[in-house]
Amino acid sequence: MKRICIDMDEVLADTYAKFEDIYAERFGRRLQPEDYRGMKIYDLPGAADIRNAMYEPGFFRDLPVMEHAREVAEELYANYEVFITTAATEFKHSLIDKWEWLHEHLPFIHHHRIVLCGDKRIVHGDFMIDDKVRNLSGFNGTGLLFTASHNVNDEGYYRVNNWLEVRDYFRRERNDHQGLA
Ligand SMILES: [Mg+2]
């Protein structure tokens, strides 16, 4: 089986929804996606300290699941060696929060397939789905760039805009593979 490494934040889990909530609490104004196109919310003027929320217990525990992420991840899990690969060690509470989040939302993923790491250059595989070019650039296999506000101007990788596009990419990959066999 080919190996797919799947990121959590901004791929499986919607951190921007939470940052929008925190921004609204702090500044009394609800952001629209176009307000932070091409950047992260905490890169907006005056908002730098919002990033500190990630150090708090629970930040990563109640993030919304990206649309169609569960069903597509389950389809991939049945057809590939799927690993969840997430940079977690900067935020010590995220280690438990992410474990519990996966247990709740993607319970079919065996604990052997969960990699809570520091630097993803340690990860090897055939495919990596991630929203950060920095992670894809250090990967030995094929990188798929999952669209997020901060990466809309990044190039050089096959772009997937949502989980249905991920599903279709790997359905084609399996068909092509079977065609060659
Ligand atoms: Mg990410």
Backbone and ligand atoms as CSV (ligand in chain L), in Angstrom:
chain,resi,resn,atom,element,x,y,z
A,1,MET,N,N,0.841,-1.218,0.000
A,1,MET,CA,C,0.000,0.000,0.000
A,1,MET,C,C,0.865,1.252,0.000
A,2,LYS,N,N,0.435,2.229,-0.777
A,2,LYS,CA,C,1.146,3.507,-0.751
A,2,LYS,C,C,0.772,4.279,0.517
A,3,ARG,N,N,1.704,5.090,0.956
A,3,ARG,CA,C,1.512,5.824,2.206
A,3,ARG,C,C,1.104,7.285,1.946
A,4,ILE,N,N,0.033,7.697,2.633
A,4,ILE,CA,C,-0.397,9.104,2.587
A,4,ILE,C,C,-0.256,9.702,3.981
A,5,CYS,N,N,0.424,10.831,4.064
A,5,CYS,CA,C,0.584,11.552,5.324
A,5,CYS,C,C,-0.358,12.758,5.311
A,6,ILE,N,N,-1.239,12.799,6.294
A,6,ILE,CA,C,-2.275,13.839,6.306
A,6,ILE,C,C,-2.079,14.757,7.515
A,7,ASP,N,N,-2.042,16.037,7.232
A,7,ASP,CA,C,-1.908,17.073,8.256
A,7,ASP,C,C,-3.247,17.264,8.986
A,8,MET,N,N,-3.202,17.883,10.155
A,8,MET,CA,C,-4.444,18.171,10.886
A,8,MET,C,C,-4.902,19.622,10.702
A,9,ASP,N,N,-4.140,20.574,11.222
A,9,ASP,CA,C,-4.628,21.953,11.237
A,9,ASP,C,C,-4.754,22.531,9.839
A,10,GLU,N,N,-5.919,23.048,9.565
A,10,GLU,CA,C,-6.267,23.631,8.258
A,10,GLU,C,C,-6.349,22.586,7.157
A,11,VAL,N,N,-6.380,21.319,7.515
A,11,VAL,CA,C,-6.602,20.260,6.536
A,11,VAL,C,C,-7.759,19.380,7.040
A,12,LEU,N,N,-7.566,18.743,8.197
A,12,LEU,CA,C,-8.667,17.989,8.819
A,12,LEU,C,C,-9.488,18.890,9.756
A,13,ALA,N,N,-8.796,19.779,10.455
A,13,ALA,CA,C,-9.435,20.597,11.493
A,13,ALA,C,C,-9.383,22.073,11.104
A,14,ASP,N,N,-10.479,22.765,11.367
A,14,ASP,CA,C,-10.615,24.162,10.934
A,14,ASP,C,C,-10.185,25.119,12.046
A,15,THR,N,N,-8.914,25.457,12.058
A,15,THR,CA,C,-8.431,26.380,13.095
A,15,THR,C,C,-8.879,27.815,12.815
A,16,TYR,N,N,-9.097,28.146,11.537
A,16,TYR,CA,C,-9.476,29.531,11.234
A,16,TYR,C,C,-10.812,29.902,11.846
A,17,ALA,N,N,-11.738,28.947,11.913
A,17,ALA,CA,C,-13.032,29.228,12.537
A,17,ALA,C,C,-12.815,29.686,13.973
A,18,LYS,N,N,-11.885,29.023,14.667
A,18,LYS,CA,C,-11.623,29.369,16.059
A,18,LYS,C,C,-10.912,30.718,16.180
A,19,PHE,N,N,-9.954,30.960,15.292
A,19,PHE,CA,C,-9.277,32.259,15.318
A,19,PHE,C,C,-10.254,33.399,15.002
A,20,GLU,N,N,-11.213,33.139,14.130
A,20,GLU,CA,C,-12.238,34.164,13.848
A,20,GLU,C,C,-13.042,34.475,15.108
A,21,ASP,N,N,-13.373,33.434,15.884
A,21,ASP,CA,C,-14.108,33.643,17.141
A,21,ASP,C,C,-13.287,34.499,18.107
A,22,ILE,N,N,-12.008,34.159,18.236
A,22,ILE,CA,C,-11.159,34.887,19.176
A,22,ILE,C,C,-10.992,36.340,18.726
A,23,TYR,N,N,-10.829,36.531,17.431
A,23,TYR,CA,C,-10.691,37.886,16.890
A,23,TYR,C,C,-11.956,38.693,17.178
A,24,ALA,N,N,-13.119,38.079,16.980
A,24,ALA,CA,C,-14.393,38.771,17.201
A,24,ALA,C,C,-14.548,39.160,18.676
A,25,GLU,N,N,-14.145,38.260,19.568
A,25,GLU,CA,C,-14.192,38.563,21.008
A,25,GLU,C,C,-13.302,39.753,21.339
A,26,ARG,N,N,-12.128,39.748,20.758
A,26,ARG,CA,C,-11.112,40.748,21.079
A,26,ARG,C,C,-11.436,42.114,20.469
A,27,PHE,N,N,-11.876,42.090,19.197
A,27,PHE,CA,C,-12.024,43.349,18.459
A,27,PHE,C,C,-13.480,43.715,18.164
A,28,GLY,N,N,-14.421,42.858,18.555
A,28,GLY,CA,C,-15.830,43.182,18.357
A,28,GLY,C,C,-16.254,43.220,16.906
A,29,ARG,N,N,-15.515,42.515,16.058
A,29,ARG,CA,C,-15.840,42.526,14.636
A,29,ARG,C,C,-15.593,41.138,14.048
A,30,ARG,N,N,-16.583,40.633,13.308
A,30,ARG,CA,C,-16.471,39.306,12.692
A,30,ARG,C,C,-15.696,39.419,11.382
A,31,LEU,N,N,-14.618,38.701,11.269
A,31,LEU,CA,C,-13.835,38.728,10.031
A,31,LEU,C,C,-14.512,37.914,8.942
A,32,GLN,N,N,-14.353,38.349,7.730
A,32,GLN,CA,C,-14.736,37.562,6.560
A,32,GLN,C,C,-13.453,37.001,5.945
A,33,PRO,N,N,-13.561,35.866,5.248
A,33,PRO,CA,C,-12.334,35.268,4.685
A,33,PRO,C,C,-11.502,36.246,3.848
A,34,GLU,N,N,-12.154,37.167,3.133
A,34,GLU,CA,C,-11.377,38.095,2.284
A,34,GLU,C,C,-10.561,39.089,3.130
A,35,ASP,N,N,-10.940,39.249,4.414
A,35,ASP,CA,C,-10.185,40.151,5.292
A,35,ASP,C,C,-8.775,39.636,5.557
A,36,TYR,N,N,-8.567,38.319,5.439
A,36,TYR,CA,C,-7.223,37.788,5.732
A,36,TYR,C,C,-6.719,36.875,4.624
A,37,ARG,N,N,-7.191,37.168,3.408
A,37,ARG,CA,C,-6.733,36.411,2.257
A,37,ARG,C,C,-5.221,36.601,2.072
A,38,GLY,N,N,-4.508,35.488,1.891
A,38,GLY,CA,C,-3.056,35.570,1.685
A,38,GLY,C,C,-2.265,35.626,2.981
A,39,MET,N,N,-2.931,35.524,4.117
A,39,MET,CA,C,-2.214,35.588,5.402
A,39,MET,C,C,-2.963,34.784,6.464
A,40,LYS,N,N,-2.375,34.768,7.652
A,40,LYS,CA,C,-3.040,34.170,8.793
A,40,LYS,C,C,-3.726,35.277,9.582
A,41,ILE,N,N,-4.756,34.919,10.343
A,41,ILE,CA,C,-5.497,35.940,11.089
A,41,ILE,C,C,-4.585,36.684,12.048
A,42,TYR,N,N,-3.639,35.957,12.668
A,42,TYR,CA,C,-2.771,36.628,13.633
A,42,TYR,C,C,-1.670,37.461,12.977
A,43,ASP,N,N,-1.666,37.502,11.633
A,43,ASP,CA,C,-0.771,38.426,10.937
A,43,ASP,C,C,-1.450,39.763,10.652
A,44,LEU,N,N,-2.752,39.876,10.994
A,44,LEU,CA,C,-3.444,41.156,10.816
A,44,LEU,C,C,-2.892,42.170,11.831
A,45,PRO,N,N,-2.961,43.471,11.483
A,45,PRO,CA,C,-2.437,44.498,12.398
A,45,PRO,C,C,-3.051,44.381,13.793
A,46,GLY,N,N,-2.208,44.350,14.807
A,46,GLY,CA,C,-2.674,44.322,16.190
A,46,GLY,C,C,-3.117,42.965,16.703
A,47,ALA,N,N,-3.063,41.953,15.851
A,47,ALA,CA,C,-3.631,40.648,16.221
A,47,ALA,C,C,-2.581,39.585,16.533
A,48,ALA,N,N,-1.318,39.983,16.599
A,48,ALA,CA,C,-0.238,38.995,16.736
A,48,ALA,C,C,-0.413,38.094,17.958
A,49,ASP,N,N,-0.914,38.661,19.066
A,49,ASP,CA,C,-0.987,37.849,20.287
A,49,ASP,C,C,-2.096,36.802,20.231
A,50,ILE,N,N,-2.948,36.867,19.226
A,50,ILE,CA,C,-3.990,35.843,19.076
A,50,ILE,C,C,-3.357,34.462,18.888
A,51,ARG,N,N,-2.157,34.452,18.299
A,51,ARG,CA,C,-1.470,33.170,18.109
A,51,ARG,C,C,-1.234,32.448,19.431
A,52,ASN,N,N,-1.101,33.218,20.517
A,52,ASN,CA,C,-0.830,32.610,21.825
A,52,ASN,C,C,-1.954,31.692,22.293
A,53,ALA,N,N,-3.128,31.844,21.710
A,53,ALA,CA,C,-4.253,30.979,22.095
A,53,ALA,C,C,-3.903,29.506,21.896
A,54,MET,N,N,-2.997,29.222,20.982
A,54,MET,CA,C,-2.641,27.819,20.713
A,54,MET,C,C,-1.890,27.176,21.875
A,55,TYR,N,N,-1.343,28.009,22.768
A,55,TYR,CA,C,-0.638,27.462,23.932
A,55,TYR,C,C,-1.591,27.071,25.057
A,56,GLU,N,N,-2.864,27.457,24.923
A,56,GLU,CA,C,-3.831,27.212,25.998
A,56,GLU,C,C,-4.409,25.795,25.908
A,57,PRO,N,N,-4.666,25.190,27.083
A,57,PRO,CA,C,-5.321,23.876,27.052
A,57,PRO,C,C,-6.680,23.984,26.347
A,58,GLY,N,N,-6.980,23.025,25.503
A,58,GLY,CA,C,-8.298,22.973,24.884
A,58,GLY,C,C,-8.408,23.644,23.529
A,59,PHE,N,N,-7.399,24.445,23.148
A,59,PHE,CA,C,-7.533,25.155,21.861
A,59,PHE,C,C,-7.803,24.188,20.715
A,60,PHE,N,N,-7.090,23.085,20.682
A,60,PHE,CA,C,-7.189,22.150,19.551
A,60,PHE,C,C,-8.265,21.082,19.749
A,61,ARG,N,N,-8.933,21.118,20.902
A,61,ARG,CA,C,-9.835,20.014,21.235
A,61,ARG,C,C,-11.203,20.108,20.551
A,62,ASP,N,N,-11.697,21.356,20.362
A,62,ASP,CA,C,-13.067,21.496,19.853
A,62,ASP,C,C,-13.120,22.154,18.472
A,63,LEU,N,N,-12.062,21.986,17.696
A,63,LEU,CA,C,-12.055,22.573,16.350
A,63,LEU,C,C,-13.066,21.851,15.457
A,64,PRO,N,N,-13.759,22.598,14.593
A,64,PRO,CA,C,-14.667,21.938,13.658
A,64,PRO,C,C,-13.908,21.031,12.685
A,65,VAL,N,N,-14.554,19.967,12.273
A,65,VAL,CA,C,-13.991,19.077,11.258
A,65,VAL,C,C,-14.253,19.706,9.891
A,66,MET,N,N,-13.247,19.708,9.048
A,66,MET,CA,C,-13.428,20.234,7.690
A,66,MET,C,C,-14.500,19.417,6.953
A,67,GLU,N,N,-15.249,20.094,6.113
A,67,GLU,CA,C,-16.334,19.440,5.388
A,67,GLU,C,C,-15.817,18.249,4.572
A,68,HIS,N,N,-16.500,17.131,4.702
A,68,HIS,CA,C,-16.200,15.877,3.984
A,68,HIS,C,C,-14.874,15.221,4.410
A,69,ALA,N,N,-14.209,15.771,5.395
A,69,ALA,CA,C,-12.902,15.222,5.779
A,69,ALA,C,C,-13.045,13.790,6.299
A,70,ARG,N,N,-14.039,13.560,7.145
A,70,ARG,CA,C,-14.148,12.236,7.757
A,70,ARG,C,C,-14.404,11.150,6.710
A,71,GLU,N,N,-15.388,11.370,5.866
A,71,GLU,CA,C,-15.742,10.306,4.919
A,71,GLU,C,C,-14.603,10.038,3.929
A,72,VAL,N,N,-13.934,11.094,3.495
A,72,VAL,CA,C,-12.848,10.899,2.524
A,72,VAL,C,C,-11.637,10.261,3.210
A,73,ALA,N,N,-11.338,10.690,4.424
A,73,ALA,CA,C,-10.219,10.079,5.157
A,73,ALA,C,C,-10.485,8.585,5.367
A,74,GLU,N,N,-11.725,8.248,5.606
A,74,GLU,CA,C,-12.074,6.835,5.808
A,74,GLU,C,C,-11.890,6.040,4.506
A,75,GLU,N,N,-12.264,6.650,3.381
A,75,GLU,CA,C,-12.060,5.990,2.081
A,75,GLU,C,C,-10.559,5.808,1.813
A,76,LEU,N,N,-9.767,6.823,2.127
A,76,LEU,CA,C,-8.317,6.713,1.921
A,76,LEU,C,C,-7.730,5.641,2.840
A,77,TYR,N,N,-8.223,5.611,4.061
A,77,TYR,CA,C,-7.705,4.658,5.063
A,77,TYR,C,C,-7.886,3.215,4.600
A,78,ALA,N,N,-8.953,2.974,3.859
A,78,ALA,CA,C,-9.240,1.623,3.373
A,78,ALA,C,C,-8.352,1.236,2.195
A,79,ASN,N,N,-7.768,2.227,1.533
A,79,ASN,CA,C,-7.041,1.961,0.294
A,79,ASN,C,C,-5.555,2.299,0.328
A,80,TYR,N,N,-5.143,2.970,1.388
A,80,TYR,CA,C,-3.745,3.392,1.511
A,80,TYR,C,C,-3.305,3.194,2.961
A,81,GLU,N,N,-1.987,3.298,3.146
A,81,GLU,CA,C,-1.456,3.335,4.505
A,81,GLU,C,C,-1.475,4.807,4.950
A,82,VAL,N,N,-2.526,5.184,5.632
A,82,VAL,CA,C,-2.715,6.577,6.019
A,82,VAL,C,C,-2.071,6.841,7.380
A,83,PHE,N,N,-1.276,7.900,7.440
A,83,PHE,CA,C,-0.745,8.391,8.707
A,83,PHE,C,C,-1.224,9.824,8.917
A,84,ILE,N,N,-1.614,10.127,10.137
A,84,ILE,CA,C,-1.886,11.519,10.497
A,84,ILE,C,C,-0.576,12.099,10.996
A,85,THR,N,N,-0.079,13.107,10.302
A,85,THR,CA,C,1.219,13.687,10.672
A,85,THR,C,C,1.012,15.161,10.991
A,86,THR,N,N,1.191,15.495,12.250
A,86,THR,CA,C,0.872,16.861,12.677
A,86,THR,C,C,1.954,17.411,13.589
A,87,ALA,N,N,2.379,18.623,13.305
A,87,ALA,CA,C,3.348,19.298,14.175
A,87,ALA,C,C,2.617,19.707,15.448
A,88,ALA,N,N,3.054,19.165,16.569
A,88,ALA,CA,C,2.285,19.353,17.798
A,88,ALA,C,C,3.144,19.763,18.985
A,89,THR,N,N,4.441,19.539,18.892
A,89,THR,CA,C,5.262,19.655,20.100
A,89,THR,C,C,5.506,21.094,20.547
A,90,GLU,N,N,5.229,22.091,19.681
A,90,GLU,CA,C,5.370,23.478,20.135
A,90,GLU,C,C,4.339,23.804,21.215
A,91,PHE,N,N,3.184,23.142,21.128
A,91,PHE,CA,C,2.067,23.433,22.032
A,91,PHE,C,C,1.764,22.179,22.853
A,92,LYS,N,N,2.256,22.152,24.097
A,92,LYS,CA,C,2.239,20.891,24.835
A,92,LYS,C,C,0.816,20.373,25.056
A,93,HIS,N,N,-0.144,21.272,25.265
A,93,HIS,CA,C,-1.517,20.796,25.494
A,93,HIS,C,C,-2.140,20.214,24.222
A,94,SER,N,N,-1.596,20.622,23.079
A,94,SER,CA,C,-2.165,20.119,21.813
A,94,SER,C,C,-1.960,18.612,21.677
A,95,LEU,N,N,-0.957,18.071,22.372
A,95,LEU,CA,C,-0.704,16.630,22.245
A,95,LEU,C,C,-1.920,15.830,22.708
A,96,ILE,N,N,-2.489,16.212,23.846
A,96,ILE,CA,C,-3.686,15.521,24.348
A,96,ILE,C,C,-4.917,15.946,23.551
A,97,ASP,N,N,-5.024,17.252,23.301
A,97,ASP,CA,C,-6.192,17.740,22.553
A,97,ASP,C,C,-6.308,17.062,21.194
A,98,LYS,N,N,-5.179,16.926,20.497
A,98,LYS,CA,C,-5.225,16.343,19.152
A,98,LYS,C,C,-5.529,14.847,19.221
A,99,TRP,N,N,-4.959,14.191,20.199
A,99,TRP,CA,C,-5.249,12.757,20.366
A,99,TRP,C,C,-6.753,12.557,20.584
A,100,GLU,N,N,-7.322,13.355,21.493
A,100,GLU,CA,C,-8.756,13.204,21.796
A,100,GLU,C,C,-9.621,13.600,20.603
A,101,TRP,N,N,-9.199,14.632,19.892
A,101,TRP,CA,C,-9.948,15.089,18.713
A,101,TRP,C,C,-10.003,13.974,17.663
A,102,LEU,N,N,-8.865,13.352,17.427
A,102,LEU,CA,C,-8.826,12.248,16.451
A,102,LEU,C,C,-9.692,11.082,16.924
A,103,HIS,N,N,-9.590,10.781,18.221
A,103,HIS,CA,C,-10.370,9.677,18.782
A,103,HIS,C,C,-11.864,9.922,18.595
A,104,GLU,N,N,-12.293,11.174,18.751
A,104,GLU,CA,C,-13.708,11.509,18.602
A,104,GLU,C,C,-14.150,11.541,17.138
A,105,HIS,N,N,-13.373,12.212,16.297
A,105,HIS,CA,C,-13.861,12.490,14.943
A,105,HIS,C,C,-13.401,11.481,13.896
A,106,LEU,N,N,-12.235,10.861,14.109
A,106,LEU,CA,C,-11.720,9.877,13.140
A,106,LEU,C,C,-11.336,8.610,13.907
A,107,PRO,N,N,-12.322,7.980,14.561
A,107,PRO,CA,C,-12.014,6.874,15.484
A,107,PRO,C,C,-11.463,5.625,14.789
A,108,PHE,N,N,-11.567,5.557,13.472
A,108,PHE,CA,C,-11.066,4.386,12.739
A,108,PHE,C,C,-9.541,4.415,12.594
A,109,ILE,N,N,-8.910,5.515,12.953
A,109,ILE,CA,C,-7.455,5.612,12.799
A,109,ILE,C,C,-6.745,4.982,14.004
A,110,HIS,N,N,-5.981,3.957,13.720
A,110,HIS,CA,C,-5.249,3.242,14.768
A,110,HIS,C,C,-4.156,4.139,15.351
A,111,HIS,N,N,-3.866,3.967,16.628
A,111,HIS,CA,C,-2.862,4.844,17.247
A,111,HIS,C,C,-1.482,4.687,16.629
A,112,HIS,N,N,-1.222,3.549,15.991
A,112,HIS,CA,C,0.053,3.390,15.272
A,112,HIS,C,C,0.187,4.380,14.125
A,113,ARG,N,N,-0.942,4.885,13.665
A,113,ARG,CA,C,-0.946,5.752,12.481
A,113,ARG,C,C,-1.022,7.242,12.839
A,114,ILE,N,N,-0.768,7.548,14.093
A,114,ILE,CA,C,-0.804,8.950,14.533
A,114,ILE,C,C,0.613,9.393,14.881
A,115,VAL,N,N,1.096,10.423,14.179
A,115,VAL,CA,C,2.443,10.926,14.399
A,115,VAL,C,C,2.354,12.384,14.849
A,116,LEU,N,N,2.500,12.592,16.148
A,116,LEU,CA,C,2.521,13.941,16.716
A,116,LEU,C,C,3.988,14.348,16.778
A,117,CYS,N,N,4.397,15.245,15.902
A,117,CYS,CA,C,5.835,15.466,15.748
A,117,CYS,C,C,6.226,16.929,15.904
A,118,GLY,N,N,7.515,17.178,15.700
A,118,GLY,CA,C,8.024,18.534,15.734
A,118,GLY,C,C,8.236,19.035,14.315
A,119,ASP,N,N,9.240,18.496,13.656
A,119,ASP,CA,C,9.573,18.895,12.288
A,119,ASP,C,C,9.192,17.764,11.342
A,120,LYS,N,N,8.381,18.069,10.334
A,120,LYS,CA,C,7.870,17.009,9.455
A,120,LYS,C,C,8.897,16.469,8.468
A,121,ARG,N,N,10.114,17.026,8.481
A,121,ARG,CA,C,11.125,16.437,7.588
A,121,ARG,C,C,11.445,15.004,7.989
A,122,ILE,N,N,11.049,14.615,9.197
A,122,ILE,CA,C,11.284,13.248,9.659
A,122,ILE,C,C,10.316,12.257,8.989
A,123,VAL,N,N,9.267,12.803,8.366
A,123,VAL,CA,C,8.205,11.976,7.797
A,123,VAL,C,C,8.534,11.600,6.353
A,124,HIS,N,N,8.305,10.330,6.020
A,124,HIS,CA,C,8.502,9.863,4.649
A,124,HIS,C,C,7.252,9.163,4.158
A,125,GLY,N,N,7.016,9.212,2.866
A,125,GLY,CA,C,5.846,8.545,2.331
A,125,GLY,C,C,5.718,8.791,0.849
A,126,ASP,N,N,4.572,8.387,0.291
A,126,ASP,CA,C,4.315,8.591,-1.141
A,126,ASP,C,C,3.599,9.907,-1.400
A,127,PHE,N,N,2.695,10.271,-0.488
A,127,PHE,CA,C,1.937,11.512,-0.654
A,127,PHE,C,C,1.852,12.226,0.694
A,128,MET,N,N,1.853,13.550,0.636
A,128,MET,CA,C,1.590,14.349,1.836
A,128,MET,C,C,0.531,15.391,1.490
A,129,ILE,N,N,-0.502,15.482,2.327
A,129,ILE,CA,C,-1.544,16.508,2.160
A,129,ILE,C,C,-1.342,17.513,3.287
A,130,ASP,N,N,-1.016,18.752,2.934
A,130,ASP,CA,C,-0.654,19.738,3.955
A,130,ASP,C,C,-0.960,21.132,3.409
A,131,ASP,N,N,-1.199,22.068,4.320
A,131,ASP,CA,C,-1.461,23.449,3.879
A,131,ASP,C,C,-0.194,24.295,3.897
A,132,LYS,N,N,0.919,23.734,4.324
A,132,LYS,CA,C,2.153,24.524,4.391
A,132,LYS,C,C,3.179,24.034,3.383
A,133,VAL,N,N,3.587,24.942,2.500
A,133,VAL,CA,C,4.624,24.625,1.522
A,133,VAL,C,C,5.905,24.180,2.229
A,134,ARG,N,N,6.177,24.784,3.384
A,134,ARG,CA,C,7.386,24.425,4.132
A,134,ARG,C,C,7.426,22.930,4.451
A,135,ASN,N,N,6.265,22.355,4.781
A,135,ASN,CA,C,6.222,20.925,5.079
A,135,ASN,C,C,6.352,20.088,3.811
A,136,LEU,N,N,5.699,20.530,2.744
A,136,LEU,CA,C,5.755,19.765,1.489
A,136,LEU,C,C,7.160,19.803,0.898
A,137,SER,N,N,7.865,20.913,1.083
A,137,SER,CA,C,9.171,21.054,0.427
A,137,SER,C,C,10.215,20.113,1.036
A,138,GLY,N,N,9.992,19.674,2.266
A,138,GLY,CA,C,10.940,18.748,2.878
A,138,GLY,C,C,10.531,17.298,2.758
A,139,PHE,N,N,9.491,17.032,1.968
A,139,PHE,CA,C,8.919,15.687,1.877
A,139,PHE,C,C,9.477,14.950,0.665
A,140,ASN,N,N,9.689,13.642,0.809
A,140,ASN,CA,C,10.312,12.876,-0.274
A,140,ASN,C,C,9.338,12.484,-1.375
A,141,GLY,N,N,8.035,12.465,-1.079
A,141,GLY,CA,C,7.043,12.022,-2.064
A,141,GLY,C,C,6.347,13.191,-2.738
A,142,THR,N,N,5.118,12.930,-3.181
A,142,THR,CA,C,4.327,13.943,-3.875
A,142,THR,C,C,3.557,14.787,-2.856
A,143,GLY,N,N,3.709,16.094,-2.938
A,143,GLY,CA,C,3.010,16.992,-2.025
A,143,GLY,C,C,1.728,17.528,-2.637
A,144,LEU,N,N,0.639,17.478,-1.879
A,144,LEU,CA,C,-0.622,18.091,-2.298
A,144,LEU,C,C,-0.876,19.277,-1.368
A,145,LEU,N,N,-1.020,20.453,-1.952
A,145,LEU,CA,C,-1.215,21.668,-1.146
A,145,LEU,C,C,-2.709,21.886,-0.926
A,146,PHE,N,N,-3.116,21.762,0.333
A,146,PHE,CA,C,-4.529,21.940,0.686
A,146,PHE,C,C,-4.773,23.438,0.881
A,147,THR,N,N,-5.690,23.982,0.100
A,147,THR,CA,C,-5.897,25.433,0.103
A,147,THR,C,C,-6.313,25.952,1.474
A,148,ALA,N,N,-5.620,27.005,1.910
A,148,ALA,CA,C,-5.962,27.747,3.126
A,148,ALA,C,C,-5.665,29.214,2.819
A,149,SER,N,N,-6.241,30.096,3.606
A,149,SER,CA,C,-6.110,31.528,3.273
A,149,SER,C,C,-4.645,31.939,3.129
A,150,HIS,N,N,-3.793,31.406,3.996
A,150,HIS,CA,C,-2.407,31.867,3.987
A,150,HIS,C,C,-1.608,31.346,2.798
A,151,ASN,N,N,-2.136,30.336,2.054
A,151,ASN,CA,C,-1.318,29.766,0.961
A,151,ASN,C,C,-1.875,30.041,-0.437
A,152,VAL,N,N,-2.883,30.929,-0.548
A,152,VAL,CA,C,-3.543,31.104,-1.851
A,152,VAL,C,C,-2.589,31.601,-2.932
A,153,ASN,N,N,-1.497,32.220,-2.525
A,153,ASN,CA,C,-0.543,32.717,-3.527
A,153,ASN,C,C,0.651,31.786,-3.728
A,154,ASP,N,N,0.671,30.674,-3.004
A,154,ASP,CA,C,1.800,29.745,-3.130
A,154,ASP,C,C,1.617,28.852,-4.359
A,155,GLU,N,N,2.726,28.514,-4.967
A,155,GLU,CA,C,2.694,27.693,-6.179
A,155,GLU,C,C,3.715,26.568,-6.070
A,156,GLY,N,N,3.682,25.687,-7.072
A,156,GLY,CA,C,4.704,24.649,-7.145
A,156,GLY,C,C,4.219,23.281,-6.705
A,157,TYR,N,N,2.960,23.198,-6.236
A,157,TYR,CA,C,2.415,21.912,-5.801
A,157,TYR,C,C,1.009,21.740,-6.369
A,158,TYR,N,N,0.617,20.490,-6.540
A,158,TYR,CA,C,-0.755,20.221,-6.961
A,158,TYR,C,C,-1.687,20.706,-5.862
A,159,ARG,N,N,-2.664,21.528,-6.252
A,159,ARG,CA,C,-3.521,22.148,-5.245
A,159,ARG,C,C,-4.835,21.384,-5.120
A,160,VAL,N,N,-5.243,21.121,-3.887
A,160,VAL,CA,C,-6.580,20.575,-3.621
A,160,VAL,C,C,-7.328,21.604,-2.769
A,161,ASN,N,N,-8.515,21.966,-3.236
A,161,ASN,CA,C,-9.255,23.055,-2.581
A,161,ASN,C,C,-10.175,22.573,-1.472
A,162,ASN,N,N,-10.459,21.292,-1.464
A,162,ASN,CA,C,-11.367,20.747,-0.452
A,162,ASN,C,C,-11.211,19.221,-0.453
A,163,TRP,N,N,-11.962,18.570,0.448
A,163,TRP,CA,C,-11.788,17.124,0.593
A,163,TRP,C,C,-12.369,16.321,-0.568
A,164,LEU,N,N,-13.350,16.880,-1.265
A,164,LEU,CA,C,-13.871,16.151,-2.427
A,164,LEU,C,C,-12.820,16.111,-3.538
A,165,GLU,N,N,-12.032,17.172,-3.635
A,165,GLU,CA,C,-10.942,17.154,-4.616
A,165,GLU,C,C,-9.851,16.166,-4.204
A,166,VAL,N,N,-9.639,16.031,-2.911
A,166,VAL,CA,C,-8.693,15.006,-2.428
A,166,VAL,C,C,-9.203,13.624,-2.817
A,167,ARG,N,N,-10.485,13.396,-2.556
A,167,ARG,CA,C,-11.090,12.098,-2.890
A,167,ARG,C,C,-10.902,11.780,-4.378
A,168,ASP,N,N,-11.198,12.769,-5.226
A,168,ASP,CA,C,-11.119,12.531,-6.671
A,168,ASP,C,C,-9.678,12.303,-7.119
A,169,TYR,N,N,-8.752,13.037,-6.534
A,169,TYR,CA,C,-7.334,12.859,-6.872
A,169,TYR,C,C,-6.918,11.415,-6.622
A,170,PHE,N,N,-7.291,10.871,-5.470
A,170,PHE,CA,C,-6.838,9.514,-5.125
A,170,PHE,C,C,-7.673,8.433,-5.818
A,171,ARG,N,N,-8.905,8.748,-6.192
A,171,ARG,CA,C,-9.641,7.785,-7.019
A,171,ARG,C,C,-8.961,7.651,-8.383
A,172,ARG,N,N,-8.530,8.796,-8.924
A,172,ARG,CA,C,-7.797,8.751,-10.200
A,172,ARG,C,C,-6.483,8.008,-10.013
A,173,GLU,N,N,-5.814,8.279,-8.926
A,173,GLU,CA,C,-4.518,7.637,-8.657
A,173,GLU,C,C,-4.679,6.123,-8.611
A,174,ARG,N,N,-5.759,5.658,-7.994
A,174,ARG,CA,C,-5.980,4.204,-7.905
A,174,ARG,C,C,-6.344,3.631,-9.267
A,175,ASN,N,N,-7.153,4.368,-10.019
A,175,ASN,CA,C,-7.516,3.897,-11.358
A,175,ASN,C,C,-6.302,3.804,-12.263
A,176,ASP,N,N,-5.462,4.846,-12.209
A,176,ASP,CA,C,-4.260,4.851,-13.054
A,176,ASP,C,C,-3.369,3.674,-12.684
A,177,HIS,N,N,-3.267,3.449,-11.396
A,177,HIS,CA,C,-2.407,2.380,-10.907
A,177,HIS,C,C,-2.919,1.018,-11.379
A,178,GLN,N,N,-4.232,0.826,-11.276
A,178,GLN,CA,C,-4.831,-0.439,-11.695
A,178,GLN,C,C,-4.684,-0.607,-13.205
A,179,GLY,N,N,-4.806,0.510,-13.948
A,179,GLY,CA,C,-4.670,0.471,-15.396
A,179,GLY,C,C,-3.303,-0.008,-15.833
A,180,LEU,N,N,-2.312,0.326,-15.036
A,180,LEU,CA,C,-0.935,-0.050,-15.394
A,180,LEU,C,C,-0.605,-1.480,-14.989
A,181,ALA,N,N,-1.366,-1.989,-14.024
A,181,ALA,CA,C,-1.056,-3.314,-13.477
A,181,ALA,C,C,-1.354,-4.423,-14.482
L,1,MG,MG,MG,-1.588,22.532,8.775
